[in-house]
Amino acid sequence: MRIETPLFCTIVAATLCSCSVVHKNYKDSFADGYYRSRIFNDEQSKVYVANKNDSILVYSLTNDNQLNYNLTKVVTFNTEELTNMALNTLVFKHMSADLDFLTVLTKYRFATGDVPGQMNTNLSGAAFIGLRNDIYQMKYPRTPLNTYQRRITHYGFSLGFFSGFGGTPVNQWVTNYNVTSEYDGVTWINGFAGIIGIDRTSFGLTLGWDNLLDSNKKYWIYQGKPWIGLAITLNLN
């Protein structure tokens, strides 16, 4: 049974939105935790961030990785004066392992034999494992009331490997006329992905290859052949 791509995309988008409400972590918000920042000096150092109702407390760390209460900074939500801290863009970085559910929305298969290059939009789902770098940029744009309000922009970058399953049409044209029937075959998909996230929006560029999992794999012209695609992800960790 085929699932229409527009309907599938709608379901995935709804799932992403609902999960973002109940699952808060480094990927969704500027959460409490350890980061690297230049807020205390010109070199990046490890700091601890604690969110309060109207401000953010940034603690430096001692040599034994303990909070240094004598060296802290307060980043307010808004300010009436443009202080040195508000004048500069504050950057906080967090590195972590990344585990996502990945689905390839569309893939481009290169020309093979007499079959020209083509776009496929078949359903697929895979587990993505990689390394992620979350970057939070904090700025103080000026408001019409002549005050400065804090704005945080979140960027996320992940690189890793994915593996899962997908579907593909099998017919005479993609089997060099060795198969006369037409059906949707199941494939094992593998590949590499680079994922970019801006605030709550994320997408990925993929390089993968498929293996048909039935007896007609010896005829399938795309068996083990590379393709490139566009993917979206759902956070699992």
C-alpha positions as CSV (number, residue, x, y, z in Angstrom):
1,M,0.0,0.0,0.0
2,R,1.4,3.4,-0.9
3,I,1.1,6.4,1.4
4,E,0.8,9.7,-0.4
5,T,3.7,12.0,0.3
6,P,1.7,15.2,1.1
7,L,-0.3,13.2,3.7
8,F,2.8,11.7,5.2
9,C,4.5,15.1,5.4
10,T,1.5,16.5,7.2
11,I,1.5,13.7,9.8
12,V,5.3,14.1,10.4
13,A,5.0,17.9,10.7
14,A,2.2,17.5,13.3
15,T,4.3,15.0,15.2
16,L,7.3,17.3,15.3
17,C,5.2,20.2,16.6
18,S,3.5,18.1,19.3
19,C,6.8,16.6,20.5
20,S,8.5,20.0,20.7
21,V,5.9,21.1,23.3
22,V,6.5,18.2,25.7
23,H,10.2,17.5,25.1
24,K,12.4,20.3,26.3
25,N,16.2,19.9,26.0
26,Y,19.2,21.6,24.5
27,K,17.7,21.3,21.0
28,D,14.5,23.0,21.9
29,S,15.4,25.8,24.3
30,F,18.3,27.5,26.1
31,A,18.1,25.0,29.0
32,D,20.1,24.9,32.2
33,G,23.4,23.1,31.8
34,Y,27.1,23.3,30.9
35,Y,28.2,25.4,27.8
36,R,31.3,26.9,26.4
37,S,31.4,30.7,26.1
38,R,33.6,33.7,25.9
39,I,31.5,35.7,28.4
40,F,34.3,35.9,31.0
41,N,37.3,36.2,28.7
42,D,38.5,36.2,25.1
43,E,38.9,32.4,25.1
44,Q,36.1,29.9,25.2
45,S,35.7,28.4,28.6
46,K,33.2,26.0,30.3
47,V,30.4,27.8,32.1
48,Y,27.1,26.8,33.8
49,V,23.9,28.5,32.9
50,A,20.8,28.7,35.2
51,N,17.6,30.2,33.9
52,K,15.6,32.4,36.2
53,N,12.2,34.1,35.6
54,D,13.6,37.4,34.3
55,S,17.3,36.7,33.8
56,I,20.0,34.1,33.2
57,L,22.8,33.4,35.6
58,V,26.1,32.4,34.1
59,Y,28.6,30.8,36.5
60,S,32.3,30.3,35.8
61,L,33.9,27.1,36.9
62,T,36.8,26.4,39.2
63,N,39.8,24.2,38.2
64,D,38.0,21.2,39.8
65,N,34.8,21.9,37.7
66,Q,32.8,23.4,40.6
67,L,30.6,26.5,40.3
68,N,32.6,29.7,41.1
69,Y,30.0,31.8,43.0
70,N,32.5,34.7,43.2
71,L,32.6,35.0,39.4
72,T,29.1,35.1,37.9
73,K,27.3,37.3,35.4
74,V,23.6,38.1,35.1
75,V,22.0,38.4,31.7
76,T,18.7,40.2,32.0
77,F,15.7,39.8,29.8
78,N,15.6,43.5,28.9
79,T,17.5,46.6,29.8
80,E,17.0,50.3,29.5
81,E,20.7,51.0,29.0
82,L,23.0,49.4,26.4
83,T,25.6,47.9,28.6
84,N,28.9,46.3,27.4
85,M,27.3,42.9,27.7
86,A,24.2,43.9,25.7
87,L,26.4,45.6,23.1
88,N,28.1,42.4,22.2
89,T,26.6,39.2,20.8
90,L,26.9,36.5,23.5
91,V,27.5,33.0,22.2
92,F,27.0,29.7,24.1
93,K,27.9,26.3,22.6
94,H,27.0,22.8,23.7
95,M,28.3,19.5,22.2
96,S,26.4,16.3,22.6
97,A,25.6,12.9,21.0
98,D,22.6,13.0,18.7
99,L,19.9,10.4,18.3
100,D,17.1,11.2,15.9
101,F,14.3,9.6,13.8
102,L,15.0,10.6,10.2
103,T,12.8,10.4,7.2
104,V,13.9,11.2,3.6
105,L,11.3,13.4,2.0
106,T,12.7,13.1,-1.5
107,K,15.8,11.5,-3.1
108,Y,17.5,11.9,-6.4
109,R,18.7,8.8,-8.1
110,F,21.4,9.2,-10.7
111,A,21.0,7.9,-14.3
112,T,21.6,4.2,-14.5
113,G,21.8,2.4,-17.8
114,D,18.9,3.6,-20.1
115,V,17.0,5.0,-17.1
116,P,17.6,8.8,-16.7
117,G,18.1,10.4,-13.3
118,Q,14.8,10.8,-11.4
119,M,13.3,12.0,-8.1
120,N,11.6,9.5,-5.7
121,T,9.3,10.4,-2.8
122,N,8.7,7.0,-1.3
123,L,8.1,6.5,2.4
124,S,11.2,5.8,4.5
125,G,12.2,5.9,8.2
126,A,15.6,5.5,9.8
127,A,17.5,6.0,13.0
128,F,20.2,8.7,12.9
129,I,23.2,8.7,15.2
130,G,25.8,11.4,15.2
131,L,27.5,14.3,16.9
132,R,25.7,17.6,17.4
133,N,26.8,21.2,18.1
134,D,24.1,23.5,19.5
135,I,24.9,27.3,19.2
136,Y,22.9,30.0,21.0
137,Q,23.4,33.6,19.9
138,M,22.1,36.2,22.4
139,K,21.5,39.7,21.1
140,Y,19.8,42.9,22.4
141,P,17.9,44.6,19.6
142,R,16.5,48.0,20.3
143,T,12.7,48.3,20.7
144,P,10.4,51.2,19.8
145,L,10.2,52.1,23.5
146,N,14.0,52.8,23.4
147,T,14.9,49.8,25.5
148,Y,16.9,46.7,24.6
149,Q,15.1,43.3,24.7
150,R,17.0,40.0,24.7
151,R,16.6,37.7,21.7
152,I,18.1,34.2,21.5
153,T,18.6,32.5,18.2
154,H,19.4,28.8,18.2
155,Y,21.4,26.9,15.5
156,G,22.1,23.2,15.5
157,F,24.5,21.2,13.4
158,S,24.7,17.4,13.3
159,L,26.8,15.0,11.3
160,G,26.3,11.2,11.5
161,F,25.1,8.0,10.0
162,F,21.5,6.7,9.4
163,S,20.0,3.2,8.8
164,G,16.5,2.1,8.4
165,F,13.9,0.9,5.9
166,G,12.0,2.4,2.9
167,G,9.9,1.6,-0.1
168,T,10.5,1.7,-3.8
169,P,8.5,0.8,-6.9
170,V,9.7,-2.3,-8.6
171,N,8.7,-2.8,-12.2
172,Q,10.1,-3.9,-15.6
173,W,11.9,-0.5,-16.3
174,V,14.0,-0.7,-13.1
175,T,14.8,-4.4,-13.5
176,N,16.0,-4.4,-17.1
177,Y,12.6,-6.1,-18.0
178,N,13.4,-9.2,-15.9
179,V,10.3,-8.5,-13.7
180,T,7.0,-8.2,-15.5
181,S,4.8,-7.4,-12.5
182,E,4.7,-4.1,-10.6
183,Y,4.8,-3.7,-6.8
184,D,6.3,-1.7,-4.0
185,G,9.4,-3.3,-2.7
186,V,11.0,-2.9,0.8
187,T,14.5,-1.6,0.9
188,W,17.2,-1.3,3.6
189,I,18.5,2.2,3.5
190,N,21.9,3.4,4.8
191,G,23.9,6.6,4.5
192,F,25.3,9.8,5.9
193,A,23.5,13.0,6.8
194,G,24.3,16.5,7.7
195,I,21.4,18.2,9.7
196,I,21.0,21.9,10.2
197,G,18.5,23.3,12.7
198,I,17.4,26.9,13.1
199,D,15.2,27.4,16.2
200,R,12.5,24.7,15.8
201,T,13.0,24.0,12.1
202,S,15.5,21.3,11.0
203,F,16.3,19.6,7.8
204,G,19.1,17.5,6.5
205,L,21.1,16.7,3.3
206,T,21.7,13.0,2.9
207,L,24.0,10.7,0.8
208,G,22.7,7.1,0.9
209,W,22.3,3.8,-0.9
210,D,19.5,1.2,-0.9
211,N,19.4,-2.5,-1.0
212,L,16.2,-4.3,-2.1
213,L,15.2,-7.0,0.3
214,D,13.5,-9.6,-1.9
215,S,14.6,-12.1,-4.6
216,N,14.5,-9.4,-7.3
217,K,17.4,-7.5,-5.9
218,K,19.7,-9.1,-8.4
219,Y,17.8,-7.4,-11.2
220,W,17.1,-4.0,-9.5
221,I,19.3,-1.4,-11.2
222,Y,19.6,0.8,-8.1
223,Q,20.9,-2.0,-5.8
224,G,23.7,-0.4,-3.7
225,K,23.8,2.7,-6.0
226,P,24.2,6.1,-4.3
227,W,21.6,8.8,-4.2
228,I,21.2,12.2,-2.6
229,G,18.2,13.4,-0.7
230,L,16.5,15.9,1.6
231,A,15.3,14.8,5.0
232,I,13.6,16.0,8.2
233,T,14.3,14.7,11.7
234,L,12.5,14.1,15.0
235,N,14.5,14.3,18.2
236,L,14.7,11.1,20.3
237,N,17.2,12.1,23.0
